[in-house]
Amino acid sequence: MPHIAEVIRDVRDDEGVEITINCNIDSFTWIIDYLNASDPSSLLEKINIDNCLNLIVSSLFLGLEALYS
């Protein structure tokens, strides 16, 4: 995940890092289903006006360029 790599780039190997990510559970579930699907195009019909912005922001944050481009 590019964003996380940028955030922790200055952390030494001997330091611990705790990362908390907030994501709408429906969007996260959709993204996981998309990544695991043999035919991800079938999931595109589930995108609507209510969830599209959250999916774009979440996929951008996670570095999933194929989803937001």
Sequence and secondary structure as in RCSB ss.txt:
>XXXX:A:sequence
MPHIAEVIRDVRDDEGVEITINCNIDSFTWIIDYLNASDPSSLLEKINIDNCLNLIVSSLFLGLEALYS
>XXXX:A:secstr
 HHHHHHTTT  TTS         HHHHHHHHHHHH SSGGGGGGG  TTTHHHHHHHHHHHT HHHH 
